Amino acid sequence: MRQKITFLVMVALLVSAALSSTPASAQQKSHYVGFVPPALTSPFHVAMVEGAKAEAEKLGWKLEVQAPASEGDFAAFVTTVQQLLEKGVEAISINPIGTDSAVTAVKAANDKNVPILAHNFITPFSEGNVVQYIGYDQWGGAEALAAYTCQLIAKKHNSTVDKTDGKVYILLGIESIFSHRRTGGFKAGLAENCPNVKIVGEQTAEWLRTKGQEVAGIALQKDPDIDVFYGNSDEMAIGAALAAEAAGLTVNKDIFTVGIDGNQPTLDLIKDNKFSATLGVDPYRMGVAVIDTMQKVLNGEKVPQILLTPSVVVNPDNLADYLAGKLWTDPVAGSAELDNDKPTVDKSSVATEAATMAADGAATMAATTSK
């Protein structure tokens, strides 16, 4: 009898040891989830997918990524979402370009009681239930990039930021809230920081490098004195840099190129002094944040409707820190971004809140001193 008890104890110890040596991901429940970019034609969306895949693999999940062939194919976007829902995904995250197609996709997920998130997007849809919107403040980020652009122009013209003149050409993305917010914020930043700088043209380049090169090339033929090409995305601005080089101009001396995304090809060009600056939004880590939210939702946890991810202007001075992830901060609950040609965050309310906090602090200090 004693030998039997001893044997059972040994078996229990072996089982316990085996469980303790099993990776954490293997002990967690595996989930099958979906991830739908607008397309995979941009390095930005590729990087976000890579981040999501890495985090899903870490958790032992199955992540299925599907996307339309082009960002303008809104019908294919809806079909892609519907196909993943039919395949039985337990949660899904989408990054739409067209809001109508987004609503259709959201309703399809709602009908199947599948939690749906929207990534790289913090503007609530007109209909449907989205568990969380994950993304950065496009207006505020573009405004910060414009402020840095003013410094570049002023240095080129040997002037001060508030007095310098100059010429800027804007490369627009496909007509959408993305192009609206990134253009509006940039224009606001120019007006506030270098009001004498003029916008001499703006035209769509459809988010594409090749189109950006074509549009910029024609613009330079008409006006070779353009100081800056700003792209609503890095890819279009890279196209402008290529067009400038083809025209015999030297980037960061004769002309500057700035964009939004923080894609790896852009970062490589900044390092090689062939691109001026980008608004880095770290798409890889944004992809990680999407899976982290999915995990919370599938575990029954409550999450804020808007999750604001950080953005920072990346230039040669802080490139190394950005690449090392030192400029990334944890996402926080934020405000929705509306297509209203106004800042996402009201600066006056922020200033009022700061003044109130300062006054409260002063009052507290005075009360403490009087005791």
Number of C-alpha atoms within 10 A of each C-alpha: 6 6 8 9 10 11 12 11 12 12 12 12 12 12 11 11 11 10 13 11 8 10 12 12 14 13 12 11 10 14 18 16 24 22 29 25 26 23 21 19 16 19 18 23 22 18 20 26 25 16 22 25 22 17 19 26 14 13 21 19 20 15 22 16 17 18 22 20 13 14 21 17 16 19 13 18 29 23 16 19 25 16 12 21 21 10 12 13 20 19 24 26 26 25 22 25 22 20 16 16 17 23 20 19 22 27 17 18 26 15 9 12 13 19 21 27 25 27 24 25 26 25 18 19 17 10 12 18 17 19 20 25 27 29 29 25 26 30 28 21 25 30 27 21 27 27 22 21 28 26 17 21 24 19 13 17 13 10 13 14 23 17 12 20 18 20 17 23 22 25 30 25 23 19 13 14 21 21 21 20 27 25 25 21 26 26 20 22 24 26 18 15 21 24 18 16 21 16 16 13 14 18 15 19 26 21 23 23 22 18 19 30 24 17 20 28 22 12 21 16 10 10 13 14 14 22 25 27 30 30 33 30 30 33 29 34 36 28 25 34 31 23 22 24 14 12 13 9 16 15 20 19 12 14 23 27 28 30 30 29 25 26 26 17 14 25 26 13 16 19 16 10 16 20 27 27 30 30 25 28 28 25 26 20 22 25 27 19 23 29 25 15 20 25 17 12 18 13 10 9 10 12 14 14 18 24 25 23 24 20 25 21 24 26 21 15 9 13 18 15 12 20 16 9 11 10 18 18 10 10 17 13 13 20 16 20 22 16 16 11 14 14 19 20 15 9 10 9 10 11 11 11 12 12 12 12 12 12 12 12 12 12 12 12 11 11 10 9 8 7 5
